[in-house]
């Protein structure tokens, strides 16, 4: 009743030929066709480097792996997990004789994800694994004018993390605002430092991790995801000022926690005469009209 047979002991770099002889009930026999194969074993890669796992603007994750160029393997698979120790799932299989594999994970789960590339033998068994490539997830908290962002350390570059570059989008594009040590995973920003520079409804942050020296490939970089916080809207209009020429509280202007798209301020006296008008939120009234100081009240 058996139709399979496994041979476990064989010589490498040899040729084996097989046929099946079926013994029939009437004493006769029947021969199958002959099948021959060589047992040459391809050279496995000595190393596989996980170059990076980097978030894109649309929330997918770009992956890159570099394979030992001396490898003769052509079967690989990418595995993903939310835990470095267990729970791996196969998300992509690839056949290639090249030494670089790039793949985009378009539907990564929430949280921190870890990716590995495995080299497979002819029996689809994983023989060599890469180091891990991990995503960077940001968290954000706001306390009055202080904005604190924190993130997980990138795991597991062979060159370690040399630095993190902090970028902020408050003017329609991301610009670098700080570079910190690769051992730090927290940065605090002060809203007062860019209060009048932003016209966005949200303030967004992103971190770029940079790898240290890697003996296998050129050092890589990885983007975190993007986190945003709603731009606080605060308007304070003072009820008095002292235009006495000492440069202290001498200009009347409202204090805004944002840069308005449109602005107009009109100051009239009690008779309804317009004394001052401005469409620039940074331009205030010095208490004069027609070159003369106006009376108090």
C-alpha positions, 0 to 999 in steps of 0.5 A, spaced: 500 500 500 506 504 500 507 509 494 513 513 498 520 511 500 525 516 503 533 515 503 537 518 508 544 515 507 547 518 500 553 520 498 554 527 496 556 529 489 554 523 486 548 520 481 543 516 483 538 512 479 531 509 481 526 505 478 520 501 482 518 494 481 511 492 482 510 484 484 503 482 482 499 477 485 500 472 479 507 472 480 509 477 474 512 484 475 511 491 472 517 496 472 516 503 472 520 508 468 527 510 471 529 517 474 536 519 476 538 525 480 545 528 482 546 529 490 550 535 489 549 540 495 549 547 493 553 552 498 549 555 503 550 563 505 555 564 510 551 570 512 544 574 511 544 581 513 537 584 514 539 591 512 533 595 514 525 595 516 523 602 514 516 605 514 514 609 508 509 615 508 503 610 507 504 606 513 507 600 509 514 597 511 520 597 506 524 591 507 531 590 505 536 584 505 543 582 503 545 575 502 552 572 502 554 573 494 558 566 495 551 563 496 548 558 491 541 557 494 536 560 490 530 559 495 528 564 501 522 566 505 521 572 509 518 571 516 514 576 521 513 576 528 510 581 533 515 577 538 522 576 537 522 569 540 515 566 537 509 567 533 513 567 526 509 567 520 511 566 513 509 573 509 513 572 502 517 566 498 522 568 493 526 565 488 533 568 486 540 567 485 542 575 486 544 577 493 539 582 495 532 581 496 527 587 497 520 587 499 514 591 501 509 589 507 503 593 505 499 590 511 503 590 517 500 589 524 499 594 529 505 594 534 513 593 533 514 588 528 520 583 527 522 581 520 527 575 518 530 572 512 531 565 511 535 561 506 531 554 504 535 548 502 531 543 497 527 540 502 524 547 503 527 547 510 530 553 513 538 553 514 540 560 515 537 566 518 538 573 518 539 578 524 532 581 525 530 587 522 525 591 527 520 597 526 520 603 530 514 605 533 513 612 536 509 614 542 507 622 543 505 625 549 503 633 550 503 637 557 502 644 556 507 647 551 512 640 552 511 635 547 515 628 549 516 623 543 519 616 545 520 610 541 523 603 541 530 602 540 531 599 533 533 591 533 538 588 531 543 591 527 549 588 526 552 595 527 548 597 532 544 604 532 549 610 531 544 616 532 537 618 531 535 624 527 528 627 530 524 630 524 518 635 525 513 637 520 509 643 522 510 647 515 508 642 510 514 638 510 519 634 515 525 638 517 530 635 522 530 639 529 535 634 533 540 629 532 541 624 539 545 618 541 543 611 539 542 610 546 537 615 547 529 613 545 526 619 548 526 627 545 522 633 548 520 638 544 518 645 546 512 648 542 514 655 544 520 654 540 516 654 533 509 657 536 509 662 530 512 657 525 506 653 524 500 653 520 498 646 520 492 643 523 497 637 526 504 637 528 507 631 526 514 627 528 518 622 525 525 619 527 530 616 522 535 611 525 542 610 523 546 604 523 553 604 526 559 600 522 557 594 519 562 589 516 558 586 511 554 591 508 554 599 508 551 602 514 543 603 513 537 607 516 530 606 518 524 611 518 519 610 524 512 611 523 509 618 523 505 620 530 501 627 530 498 631 535 493 636 534 496 643 534 493 647 540 489 653 538 490 658 544 488 666 543 490 671 548 488 678 547 491 683 553 487 688 556 492 693 557 499 695 554 504 701 556 507 704 550 512 708 553 518 707 549 521 702 554 520 696 549 517 692 555 509 691 553 509 697 548 506 694 543 499 691 543 497 685 539 494 678 541 498 672 542 497 666 538 499 659 539 499 658 531 500 661 525 493 663 522 492 663 515 488 669 515 488 675 520 485 681 521 485 686 527 482 693 527 482 698 533 477 703 533 476 709 538 470 710 542 467 714 537 468 709 531 474 712 528 479 706 526 486 708 529 489 701 526 488 696 522 493 690 520 493 683 516 499 681 519 499 677 526 506 679 528 504 687 527 501 690 533 499 697 535 504 702 538 498 706 541 499 712 536 495 715 530 497 720 525 504 720 529 501 722 535 500 718 542 493 716 543 490 718 550 489 712 555 483 708 556 
